[in-house]
Amino acid sequence: MTIERIIRIMAGFFVLLSLALGWHGSPVFVSEWFLAFTAFVGLNLLQSGFTGFCPPEKLLARMGVKRGDGGSCCG
């Protein structure tokens, strides 16, 4: 699995999890404050699209995960 794919999976997982934990209609609702984490993930995706800076990408590269053919996943 490549860095790009792992980051997409992580972002999707965090958005879905934080929505489930922050939405009142969810059976696993905890607090509306989990919606702030959803916004945080979205803002990080937005900024990485403009700047190319993606902290998880750097961490995964240091761990030896290979990059895909497309180069940087975030910009």
Secondary structure, 3 states (H helix, E strand, C coil): CCHHHHHHHHHHHHHHHHHHHHCCCCCCCCCCCHHHHHHHHHHHHHHHHHHCCCHHHHHHHHCCCCCCCCCCCCC
